[in-house]
């Protein structure tokens, strides 16, 4: 019997895409409430199921409000570039999205004190131990490190159809490093979205050269390092640990059902059922 594939959805990534990605705002019939977030989320998730996950179990993971605290303790500047003030409509959408997922029977989690990335990494590891293929739906490149397992793919539905799924081989072809080396590579080049600066003077090509032949940061010969980089090396080691995803996050038992998710309804019908129109 073929193990049931699992689609893990980066909930906040999809929410932001829904909220900011539509050309026009979507309001209820009274034109009083902006429903772009919940409508867009439901529509994009349904489209992903129809095109890529018709026979998958779908599970959605959200970041918790205090999820970044552990990494902030390692570096106070982590994600400090992100706006503190959240659009109230965006947060209202999150509550409606959770209600919509409950209505359709799609399971989800927002684990207190945990970043969603770590929860996804943990659930992916659990599924892989059962032999289940895993797709992670997100545009977040931090998930490229999960592609070290050939049974995991990254799904980005914003890309052209032939490029939507990424594998470990794609990481090598695009960046010149393996998926397992992604935290080392990102520590060198930086990650603006998480406010990780990277080592000054090291770009993508230089990072790939330094990490050739599967090297880690510790394995790069000192004679290949410029003196200007040496003073930032401890920072790079710390950044790498922050970029690495935690595959052993404590989660409730039996989150995954092992059953395929039923066909999702059209977004308009779902909002009608939730009395949001």
Backbone torsions as a table, in degrees:
resi	resn	phi	psi	omega
1	UNK	NA	128.3	-178.5
2	UNK	-73.2	128.0	179.0
3	UNK	-61.3	143.4	-177.6
4	UNK	-71.0	126.5	177.1
5	UNK	-65.5	152.1	-179.3
6	UNK	-120.5	132.5	172.0
7	UNK	-109.9	112.8	176.0
8	UNK	-97.2	125.5	-173.8
9	UNK	-109.1	125.9	174.6
10	UNK	-75.3	97.7	-169.3
11	UNK	-61.8	-46.2	-179.0
12	UNK	-68.6	-35.2	177.1
13	UNK	-61.4	-43.2	179.5
14	UNK	-71.0	-34.8	177.3
15	UNK	-62.4	-47.5	-179.4
16	UNK	-64.0	-37.4	177.4
17	UNK	-63.8	-41.2	179.6
18	UNK	-67.3	-43.0	-174.5
19	UNK	-69.8	-40.6	-174.5
20	UNK	-102.4	-9.0	-170.3
21	UNK	-94.9	-8.3	-178.4
22	UNK	-90.1	140.2	-176.0
23	UNK	-66.4	-31.6	-179.5
24	UNK	-131.7	149.1	179.1
25	UNK	-72.1	150.5	179.9
26	UNK	-115.1	117.5	-177.4
27	UNK	-111.4	164.0	172.8
28	UNK	-71.3	175.4	-174.0
29	UNK	-63.3	-30.0	179.8
30	UNK	-80.6	-3.1	-179.0
31	UNK	59.8	29.7	-177.5
32	UNK	-106.0	-27.3	-173.6
33	UNK	-126.5	130.2	178.6
34	UNK	-78.0	116.0	-179.0
35	UNK	-107.9	16.8	-176.6
36	UNK	-57.8	-42.4	-176.1
37	UNK	-62.2	-54.1	-176.0
38	UNK	-71.0	-40.4	178.7
39	UNK	-62.9	-48.4	-178.2
40	UNK	-63.2	-42.5	179.1
41	UNK	-59.5	-48.7	-178.4
42	UNK	-63.8	-41.1	-178.5
43	UNK	-67.6	-43.1	-178.6
44	UNK	-69.4	-36.6	178.7
45	UNK	-69.3	-41.0	178.0
46	UNK	-62.7	-42.2	179.3
47	UNK	-63.1	-40.9	178.5
48	UNK	-63.7	-39.0	178.3
49	UNK	-65.0	-46.5	-178.2
50	UNK	-62.1	-40.7	-173.5
51	UNK	-88.7	-28.7	-169.9
52	UNK	-134.8	-10.4	-171.6
53	UNK	-144.3	40.6	-176.0
54	UNK	-63.4	-28.4	-177.7
55	UNK	-118.8	33.0	-178.8
56	UNK	-106.7	156.2	160.4
57	UNK	-82.8	131.4	-179.9
58	UNK	-108.9	132.1	179.4
59	UNK	-137.3	131.9	-175.1
60	UNK	-108.6	136.4	-178.8
61	UNK	-122.0	130.3	177.2
62	UNK	-112.9	151.1	171.4
63	UNK	-70.3	144.0	171.9
64	UNK	-85.7	158.6	-176.2
65	UNK	-60.2	-34.4	-178.6
66	UNK	-106.6	22.4	-172.9
67	UNK	-65.6	-28.6	-174.9
68	UNK	-85.4	-1.0	-171.1
69	UNK	-59.1	-40.4	-177.4
70	UNK	-62.8	-42.7	179.7
71	UNK	-73.4	-32.4	176.3
72	UNK	-63.6	-33.1	176.0
73	UNK	-63.4	-30.0	177.4
74	UNK	-79.3	-31.8	-178.8
75	UNK	-154.6	112.2	-174.8
76	UNK	-64.3	-18.0	-178.7
77	UNK	-86.5	-4.1	-177.2
78	UNK	-58.7	122.3	179.8
79	UNK	58.8	18.1	-179.0
80	UNK	-69.4	-14.2	179.3
81	UNK	-81.4	-7.5	-178.2
82	UNK	-85.2	144.3	-176.5
83	UNK	-61.1	133.4	177.5
84	UNK	-74.7	-40.7	-179.3
85	UNK	-80.2	122.9	179.0
86	UNK	-97.9	142.6	174.6
87	UNK	-58.6	121.9	-178.1
88	UNK	-58.4	-32.3	178.1
89	UNK	-66.1	-33.2	178.2
90	UNK	-65.0	-44.8	-179.1
91	UNK	-70.0	-35.1	175.7
92	UNK	-63.7	-37.9	178.1
93	UNK	-61.2	-37.2	-178.2
94	UNK	-60.4	-43.3	178.6
95	UNK	-63.0	-41.6	179.2
96	UNK	-67.1	-36.1	179.4
97	UNK	-63.8	-42.5	178.8
98	UNK	-63.0	-39.8	176.6
99	UNK	-64.6	-38.1	179.3
100	UNK	-66.0	-40.9	178.1
101	UNK	-63.3	-42.3	177.1
102	UNK	-60.6	-40.7	-178.4
103	UNK	-63.7	-34.6	-177.3
104	UNK	-93.2	-4.7	179.1
105	UNK	83.3	11.9	176.1
106	UNK	-82.9	123.5	-178.6
107	UNK	-79.2	149.9	-178.4
108	UNK	-149.6	164.8	177.5
109	UNK	-147.5	144.1	168.1
110	UNK	-129.8	94.4	-172.7
111	UNK	-82.9	119.1	-177.3
112	UNK	-55.0	132.7	177.0
113	UNK	79.2	8.1	-175.3
114	UNK	-124.9	139.7	168.9
115	UNK	-76.8	143.7	-178.8
116	UNK	-58.8	-32.2	-179.9
117	UNK	-58.9	-42.1	-179.3
118	UNK	-69.2	-36.5	177.7
119	UNK	-64.8	-43.4	178.2
120	UNK	-62.2	-43.2	179.1
121	UNK	-61.1	-39.2	-179.7
122	UNK	-68.8	-44.5	179.1
123	UNK	-66.3	-37.1	177.2
124	UNK	-62.9	-42.2	179.2
125	UNK	-64.1	-40.7	178.0
126	UNK	-61.5	-46.8	-178.8
127	UNK	-64.1	-39.3	-178.8
128	UNK	-67.2	-33.0	176.5
129	UNK	-64.3	-22.3	176.5
130	UNK	-92.4	3.1	179.3
131	UNK	80.6	13.0	-176.9
132	UNK	-85.0	133.6	171.7
133	UNK	-66.6	145.4	-176.6
134	UNK	-130.1	131.3	168.3
135	UNK	-113.3	137.3	176.1
136	UNK	-112.1	119.9	-177.4
137	UNK	-94.6	106.8	-178.7
138	UNK	-171.4	156.8	171.2
139	UNK	-99.7	3.9	-178.3
140	UNK	-77.5	118.2	-177.0
141	UNK	-71.1	-13.4	176.6
142	UNK	-57.6	-27.2	-178.4
143	UNK	-74.1	-9.7	178.4
144	UNK	-59.5	-28.0	179.5
145	UNK	-65.1	-25.1	178.4
146	UNK	-69.2	-17.7	-176.9
147	UNK	-76.3	1.9	170.8
148	UNK	-62.0	-25.0	173.3
149	UNK	-89.4	119.1	-177.7
150	UNK	-64.3	-11.8	178.3
151	UNK	-88.7	4.6	-179.9
152	UNK	-117.3	136.5	174.6
153	UNK	-127.1	156.7	174.5
154	UNK	-106.4	130.2	-178.5
155	UNK	-111.3	119.3	176.0
156	UNK	-123.7	100.3	-174.3
157	UNK	-77.1	-0.6	175.2
158	UNK	-79.9	-15.1	-177.3
159	UNK	-88.0	168.3	173.6
160	UNK	-58.2	148.8	-170.0
161	UNK	-55.2	-38.9	-176.4
162	UNK	-74.4	-8.3	-179.4
163	UNK	-113.6	4.5	-171.6
164	UNK	-68.3	-35.3	179.0
165	UNK	-96.2	129.3	175.6
166	UNK	-112.8	142.6	177.2
167	UNK	-124.4	177.6	177.3
168	UNK	-58.7	-36.6	179.0
169	UNK	-63.6	-34.1	178.9
170	UNK	-67.9	-35.5	178.1
171	UNK	-61.5	-45.7	179.0
172	UNK	-61.0	-45.4	-176.6
173	UNK	-66.2	-37.2	-174.7
174	UNK	-86.3	-33.8	-170.9
175	UNK	-119.2	-13.4	179.2
176	UNK	77.9	13.5	175.1
177	UNK	-133.8	163.6	177.6
178	UNK	-83.2	163.8	177.6
179	UNK	-60.7	-36.4	179.0
180	UNK	-63.8	-26.7	-179.9
181	UNK	-87.0	-2.0	-173.6
182	UNK	-54.9	-44.5	178.3
183	UNK	-60.3	-38.1	176.9
184	UNK	-64.2	-45.5	-178.8
185	UNK	-62.3	-45.4	-177.6
186	UNK	-69.3	-32.6	177.0
187	UNK	-64.5	-34.7	178.9
188	UNK	-76.4	-43.8	-173.4
189	UNK	-88.8	-20.8	-179.9
190	UNK	91.7	163.3	179.3
191	UNK	-140.5	92.3	-176.6
192	UNK	-56.7	-32.6	-177.0
193	UNK	-65.2	-28.2	178.3
194	UNK	-106.1	9.0	179.1
195	UNK	63.0	34.7	174.5
196	UNK	-98.8	115.9	-167.6
197	UNK	-70.3	-36.1	-171.4
198	UNK	79.8	169.1	-177.8
199	UNK	-80.7	125.0	-178.9
200	UNK	-59.8	130.4	178.6
201	UNK	93.3	-3.7	178.5
202	UNK	-110.3	115.2	176.1
203	UNK	-103.4	-168.4	-174.1
204	UNK	-62.7	-46.0	-177.2
205	UNK	-67.2	-41.2	179.8
206	UNK	-66.3	-41.0	178.8
207	UNK	-61.4	-44.5	178.9
208	UNK	-62.8	-37.9	178.5
209	UNK	-66.0	-43.5	-179.6
210	UNK	-64.5	-31.0	-176.2
211	UNK	-98.2	12.6	-178.0
212	UNK	-59.4	157.0	179.2
213	UNK	62.9	27.8	173.8
214	UNK	77.0	17.1	-178.8
215	UNK	-64.2	152.7	165.6
216	UNK	-100.4	175.9	179.8
217	UNK	-58.0	-38.8	-177.6
218	UNK	-68.9	-21.0	-174.5
219	UNK	-94.7	1.6	178.7
220	UNK	-77.9	122.8	-179.9
221	UNK	-58.7	139.3	-177.3
222	UNK	-62.0	-27.7	-178.4
223	UNK	-74.2	-7.1	175.4
224	UNK	-95.6	-2.1	-177.3
225	UNK	-103.1	128.7	175.7
226	UNK	-69.6	152.5	-179.1
227	UNK	-60.1	-34.6	-178.9
228	UNK	-64.4	-25.0	-179.1
229	UNK	-81.7	-26.0	-172.6
230	UNK	-59.1	-38.3	-178.5
231	UNK	-69.5	-13.5	-179.5
232	UNK	-105.4	1.8	-170.8
233	UNK	-67.9	-37.9	177.4
234	UNK	-65.2	-34.7	174.3
235	UNK	-62.6	-43.5	-179.5
236	UNK	-61.1	-41.5	178.7
237	UNK	-63.3	-40.2	178.6
238	UNK	-67.8	-41.8	179.0
239	UNK	-61.4	-39.8	-179.5
240	UNK	-59.4	-42.5	-179.4
241	UNK	-66.5	-30.8	177.2
242	UNK	-72.2	-33.7	-178.7
243	UNK	-76.4	-32.6	179.2
244	UNK	-60.4	134.3	179.6
245	UNK	-85.0	146.2	-179.8
246	UNK	-88.9	114.8	-178.8
247	UNK	-89.5	3.6	-175.1
248	UNK	-127.8	36.5	177.2
249	UNK	-65.6	137.6	178.6
250	UNK	-72.5	121.5	-177.8
251	UNK	-131.7	157.6	173.7
252	UNK	-60.0	152.4	179.3
253	UNK	-71.2	150.5	170.4
254	UNK	56.4	44.3	174.3
255	UNK	-68.2	-39.2	-179.2
256	UNK	-87.5	133.3	-176.1
257	UNK	-88.7	-26.4	-174.8
258	UNK	78.1	10.1	179.6
259	UNK	-112.5	144.6	179.6
260	UNK	-65.9	146.0	178.5
261	UNK	-77.9	134.7	178.8
262	UNK	-64.0	157.1	179.6
263	UNK	-57.1	130.1	-177.7
264	UNK	-80.0	144.0	180.0
265	UNK	-77.8	164.2	173.7
266	UNK	-60.4	148.6	-175.8
267	UNK	-59.2	-42.6	-178.6
268	UNK	-62.4	-42.0	178.9
269	UNK	-64.7	-39.6	-179.8
270	UNK	-64.9	-43.1	178.1
271	UNK	-65.7	-33.0	175.9
272	UNK	-63.2	-45.5	179.5
273	UNK	-62.9	-30.8	-179.5
274	UNK	-89.5	2.4	-178.6
275	UNK	58.3	42.1	179.2
276	UNK	-106.8	-2.3	-178.9
277	UNK	-86.9	NA	NA
